Amino acid sequence: MSKTFSVSVRLQRVTIESAFVSVPLIHDLFDQTGTLNAEKLMQSALELGRHPETAWTLEGDAEISAHPIQIAPD
């Protein structure tokens, strides 16, 4: 029998999910002039996205590609 050889290639699979969150417009999100601080708004939205009750929806199929960093398997 002849020997066969193989090469291990590290892959990555990326899925995209989306969710809508409602950010309460609290006083802390505004500066002294009454202008909404977009950075603070987005930070609050990201925090809401981390809550376990946030409903995430899968968008399309996962994208599979070569991992940018190739290392030997464990």
C-alpha positions as CSV (number, residue, x, y, z in Angstrom):
1,M,0.0,0.0,0.0
2,S,1.2,3.5,-0.8
3,K,1.3,6.2,1.9
4,T,-0.9,9.2,1.6
5,F,0.0,12.6,3.0
6,S,-2.2,15.6,3.9
7,V,-1.8,19.2,5.0
8,S,-3.9,20.7,7.7
9,V,-5.4,24.1,6.8
10,R,-6.9,26.3,9.4
11,L,-10.3,27.7,8.4
12,Q,-12.6,30.3,9.9
13,R,-16.4,30.5,9.6
14,V,-18.1,33.8,10.0
15,T,-21.8,34.2,10.5
16,I,-23.6,37.5,10.5
17,E,-26.5,38.0,12.9
18,S,-28.4,41.2,13.4
19,A,-30.6,42.6,16.2
20,F,-32.5,45.7,16.9
21,V,-32.3,47.2,20.3
22,S,-34.2,50.2,21.8
23,V,-31.9,52.6,23.6
24,P,-33.6,54.7,26.2
25,L,-32.8,58.4,25.7
26,I,-31.6,59.1,29.3
27,H,-29.9,62.2,30.5
28,D,-26.4,60.6,30.4
29,L,-26.6,60.3,26.6
30,F,-26.7,64.1,26.1
31,D,-23.9,66.7,26.6
32,Q,-24.4,70.0,28.4
33,T,-25.8,71.7,25.3
34,G,-28.5,69.1,25.0
35,T,-26.9,67.4,22.0
36,L,-27.2,63.6,21.8
37,N,-23.7,62.0,22.1
38,A,-23.6,59.4,19.3
39,E,-20.7,57.6,20.8
40,K,-22.5,57.1,24.1
41,L,-25.6,56.1,22.3
42,M,-23.7,53.4,20.4
43,Q,-22.0,52.2,23.5
44,S,-25.4,51.8,25.2
45,A,-26.7,49.9,22.2
46,L,-23.7,47.5,22.3
47,E,-24.3,46.9,26.0
48,L,-27.9,46.0,25.2
49,G,-26.8,43.7,22.5
50,R,-24.8,41.7,25.1
51,H,-28.0,40.9,27.1
52,P,-29.1,37.3,26.8
53,E,-32.6,38.3,26.0
54,T,-31.6,40.2,22.9
55,A,-33.1,38.4,19.9
56,W,-30.5,37.9,17.2
57,T,-31.5,36.8,13.6
58,L,-29.1,34.9,11.3
59,E,-28.5,36.7,8.0
60,G,-27.7,34.3,5.2
61,D,-25.2,31.5,5.1
62,A,-21.9,31.4,7.0
63,E,-18.8,32.5,5.0
64,I,-16.0,30.0,5.1
65,S,-12.5,31.2,4.3
66,A,-8.8,30.4,5.1
67,H,-7.9,31.8,8.5
68,P,-5.4,34.7,8.2
69,I,-3.1,33.0,10.7
70,Q,-2.1,29.5,9.9
71,I,-0.9,27.5,12.9
72,A,-0.4,23.8,13.6
73,P,-3.4,22.0,15.1
74,D,-3.3,21.1,18.8
